[in-house]
Amino acid sequence: MSRFDLFFVLVDECNEVLDYAIARKIADLHSNIEDAMERVYSREEVLRYSTLEQQTKRSP
């Protein structure tokens, strides 16, 4: 350790329900479950945006 090292103290309140929910979410994300991630935009919205972006893209 030197005088330039930083130390951070993390305090975790014991909450079994919240800890389980977080662990379940992480496990679902890593097991490639399709519904694990909440989709912000639908596939159609992304495709529509991409098409619009390509049409309005200015050339250099």
N, CA, C and O atoms as a DFTB+ gen file, in Angstrom:
240 C
 N C O
     1  1       0.839      -1.183       0.000
     2  2       0.000       0.000       0.000
     3  2       0.881       1.242       0.000
     4  3       1.935       1.291       0.634
     5  1       0.417       2.223      -0.721
     6  2       1.130       3.493      -0.729
     7  2       0.155       4.602      -0.376
     8  3      -1.031       4.349      -0.163
     9  1       0.642       5.796      -0.316
    10  2      -0.234       6.921       0.038
    11  2      -1.220       7.233      -1.081
    12  3      -2.154       8.010      -0.884
    13  1      -1.023       6.642      -2.244
    14  2      -1.911       6.892      -3.375
    15  2      -3.029       5.852      -3.500
    16  3      -3.917       5.995      -4.340
    17  1      -2.988       4.823      -2.678
    18  2      -4.033       3.805      -2.712
    19  2      -5.313       4.340      -2.078
    20  3      -5.274       5.056      -1.077
    21  1      -6.430       3.987      -2.668
    22  2      -7.728       4.381      -2.136
    23  2      -8.443       3.146      -1.609
    24  3      -8.367       2.073      -2.209
    25  1      -9.121       3.295      -0.514
    26  2      -9.887       2.207       0.074
    27  2     -11.334       2.649       0.214
    28  3     -11.610       3.769       0.643
    29  1     -12.240       1.780      -0.143
    30  2     -13.656       2.078      -0.037
    31  2     -14.312       1.023       0.843
    32  3     -14.051      -0.172       0.699
    33  1     -15.143       1.466       1.730
    34  2     -15.874       0.556       2.599
    35  2     -17.283       0.405       2.039
    36  3     -17.992       1.393       1.849
    37  1     -17.679      -0.825       1.780
    38  2     -19.024      -1.110       1.288
    39  2     -19.838      -1.706       2.425
    40  3     -19.423      -2.668       3.070
    41  1     -20.988      -1.126       2.655
    42  2     -21.867      -1.613       3.712
    43  2     -23.121      -2.173       3.056
    44  3     -23.781      -1.492       2.271
    45  1     -23.440      -3.409       3.383
    46  2     -24.606      -4.066       2.798
    47  2     -25.586      -4.403       3.906
    48  3     -25.267      -5.145       4.836
    49  1     -26.785      -3.846       3.793
    50  2     -27.837      -4.186       4.747
    51  2     -28.327      -5.596       4.422
    52  3     -28.522      -5.924       3.252
    53  1     -28.522      -6.410       5.412
    54  2     -29.003      -7.776       5.202
    55  2     -30.480      -7.747       4.818
    56  3     -31.332      -7.331       5.603
    57  1     -30.767      -8.196       3.601
    58  2     -32.140      -8.260       3.114
    59  2     -32.220      -9.475       2.194
    60  3     -31.833      -9.413       1.027
    61  1     -32.722     -10.570       2.734
    62  2     -32.754     -11.825       1.986
    63  2     -33.573     -11.740       0.710
    64  3     -33.189     -12.304      -0.315
    65  1     -34.688     -11.045       0.765
    66  2     -35.577     -10.952      -0.396
    67  2     -34.893     -10.195      -1.525
    68  3     -34.898     -10.647      -2.670
    69  1     -34.310      -9.055      -1.211
    70  2     -33.623      -8.251      -2.223
    71  2     -32.392      -8.981      -2.759
    72  3     -32.146      -8.981      -3.965
    73  1     -31.625      -9.598      -1.872
    74  2     -30.440     -10.346      -2.308
    75  2     -30.826     -11.487      -3.254
    76  3     -30.138     -11.729      -4.246
    77  1     -31.922     -12.186      -2.950
    78  2     -32.374     -13.275      -3.813
    79  2     -32.811     -12.738      -5.175
    80  3     -32.501     -13.334      -6.207
    81  1     -33.528     -11.617      -5.181
    82  2     -33.997     -11.039      -6.442
    83  2     -32.821     -10.624      -7.322
    84  3     -32.846     -10.843      -8.533
    85  1     -31.805     -10.033      -6.729
    86  2     -30.620      -9.622      -7.488
    87  2     -29.888     -10.848      -8.027
    88  3     -29.498     -10.876      -9.195
    89  1     -29.703     -11.853      -7.189
    90  2     -29.018     -13.078      -7.615
    91  2     -29.786     -13.780      -8.734
    92  3     -29.180     -14.280      -9.681
    93  1     -31.113     -13.820      -8.629
    94  2     -31.944     -14.451      -9.661
    95  2     -31.809     -13.711     -10.989
    96  3     -31.713     -14.343     -12.042
    97  1     -31.800     -12.393     -10.950
    98  2     -31.671     -11.582     -12.164
    99  2     -30.320     -11.850     -12.833
   100  3     -30.257     -12.036     -14.048
   101  1     -29.254     -11.870     -12.055
   102  2     -27.915     -12.119     -12.599
   103  2     -27.829     -13.532     -13.180
   104  3     -27.278     -13.724     -14.263
   105  1     -28.365     -14.507     -12.473
   106  2     -28.342     -15.890     -12.965
   107  2     -29.132     -16.014     -14.266
   108  3     -28.695     -16.700     -15.189
   109  1     -30.285     -15.359     -14.347
   110  2     -31.088     -15.402     -15.571
   111  2     -30.348     -14.763     -16.741
   112  3     -30.381     -15.286     -17.855
   113  1     -29.686     -13.647     -16.498
   114  2     -28.952     -12.972     -17.569
   115  2     -27.830     -13.853     -18.114
   116  3     -27.589     -13.881     -19.321
   117  1     -27.149     -14.567     -17.227
   118  2     -26.019     -15.392     -17.650
   119  2     -26.438     -16.758     -18.186
   120  3     -25.613     -17.477     -18.749
   121  1     -27.695     -17.122     -18.021
   122  2     -28.150     -18.403     -18.562
   123  2     -28.894     -18.214     -19.880
   124  3     -29.560     -19.131     -20.362
   125  1     -28.777     -17.024     -20.458
   126  2     -29.343     -16.699     -21.775
   127  2     -30.850     -16.902     -21.862
   128  3     -31.361     -17.305     -22.907
   129  1     -31.549     -16.633     -20.798
   130  2     -33.011     -16.680     -20.833
   131  2     -33.484     -15.414     -21.529
   132  3     -33.137     -14.308     -21.115
   133  1     -34.271     -15.572     -22.580
   134  2     -34.676     -14.441     -23.420
   135  2     -35.445     -13.384     -22.645
   136  3     -35.267     -12.191     -22.892
   137  1     -36.291     -13.794     -21.717
   138  2     -37.118     -12.836     -20.983
   139  2     -36.379     -12.195     -19.815
   140  3     -36.966     -11.386     -19.096
   141  1     -35.120     -12.530     -19.608
   142  2     -34.383     -11.997     -18.470
   143  2     -34.154     -10.499     -18.602
   144  3     -34.162      -9.773     -17.607
   145  1     -33.950     -10.041     -19.825
   146  2     -33.714      -8.614     -20.029
   147  2     -35.004      -7.941     -20.472
   148  3     -35.687      -8.399     -21.387
   149  1     -35.310      -6.864     -19.809
   150  2     -36.484      -6.097     -20.195
   151  2     -36.137      -5.302     -21.442
   152  3     -35.127      -4.599     -21.478
   153  1     -36.961      -5.414     -22.443
   154  2     -36.694      -4.706     -23.689
   155  2     -37.293      -3.313     -23.615
   156  3     -38.462      -3.131     -23.278
   157  1     -36.463      -2.344     -23.937
   158  2     -36.915      -0.961     -23.914
   159  2     -37.633      -0.634     -25.215
   160  3     -38.654       0.053     -25.208
   161  1     -37.103      -1.121     -26.326
   162  2     -37.687      -0.871     -27.639
   163  2     -38.019      -2.206     -28.299
   164  3     -37.306      -3.194     -28.128
   165  1     -39.091      -2.216     -29.040
   166  2     -39.442      -3.432     -29.766
   167  2     -38.526      -3.575     -30.981
   168  3     -37.846      -2.628     -31.376
   169  1     -38.518      -4.758     -31.558
   170  2     -37.685      -5.014     -32.739
   171  2     -38.102      -4.096     -33.885
   172  3     -37.255      -3.582     -34.616
   173  1     -39.394      -3.896     -34.037
   174  2     -39.900      -3.042     -35.118
   175  2     -39.450      -1.596     -34.939
   176  3     -39.108      -0.926     -35.914
   177  1     -39.448      -1.114     -33.701
   178  2     -39.012       0.261     -33.437
   179  2     -37.535       0.447     -33.772
   180  3     -37.143       1.471     -34.330
   181  1     -36.725      -0.538     -33.433
   182  2     -35.295      -0.456     -33.731
   183  2     -35.065      -0.476     -35.237
   184  3     -34.261       0.300     -35.754
   185  1     -35.766      -1.357     -35.941
   186  2     -35.619      -1.419     -37.398
   187  2     -36.093      -0.125     -38.059
   188  3     -35.461       0.357     -38.999
   189  1     -37.197       0.438     -37.577
   190  2     -37.709       1.687     -38.127
   191  2     -36.715       2.826     -37.899
   192  3     -36.477       3.636     -38.794
   193  1     -36.136       2.883     -36.693
   194  2     -35.139       3.904     -36.391
   195  2     -33.911       3.738     -37.283
   196  3     -33.390       4.719     -37.813
   197  1     -33.451       2.503     -37.449
   198  2     -32.273       2.240     -38.267
   199  2     -32.505       2.672     -39.712
   200  3     -31.627       3.269     -40.336
   201  1     -33.674       2.371     -40.234
   202  2     -34.012       2.768     -41.601
   203  2     -34.037       4.285     -41.729
   204  3     -33.491       4.839     -42.682
   205  1     -34.661       4.949     -40.784
   206  2     -34.730       6.412     -40.797
   207  2     -33.333       7.022     -40.698
   208  3     -33.023       7.992     -41.389
   209  1     -32.506       6.457     -39.847
   210  2     -31.139       6.964     -39.671
   211  2     -30.345       6.820     -40.957
   212  3     -29.595       7.726     -41.323
   213  1     -30.495       5.705     -41.646
   214  2     -29.773       5.487     -42.901
   215  2     -30.243       6.449     -43.982
   216  3     -29.445       6.898     -44.804
   217  1     -31.519       6.766     -43.986
   218  2     -32.065       7.681     -44.988
   219  2     -31.618       9.120     -44.755
   220  3     -31.435       9.877     -45.708
   221  1     -31.445       9.492     -43.511
   222  2     -31.099      10.882     -43.194
   223  2     -29.608      11.092     -42.968
   224  3     -29.172      12.211     -42.698
   225  1     -28.829      10.032     -43.075
   226  2     -27.389      10.139     -42.839
   227  2     -26.753      11.004     -43.917
   228  3     -26.956      10.787     -45.112
   229  1     -25.988      11.979     -43.476
   230  2     -25.314      12.876     -44.420
   231  2     -23.970      12.291     -44.817
   232  3     -23.263      11.713     -43.991
   233  1     -23.628      12.445     -46.080
   234  2     -22.312      11.972     -46.509
   235  2     -21.261      13.027     -46.190
   236  3     -21.540      14.226     -46.210
   237  1     -20.047      12.563     -45.895
   238  2     -18.966      13.508     -45.544
   239  2     -18.477      14.317     -46.708
   240  3     -17.577      15.142     -46.552
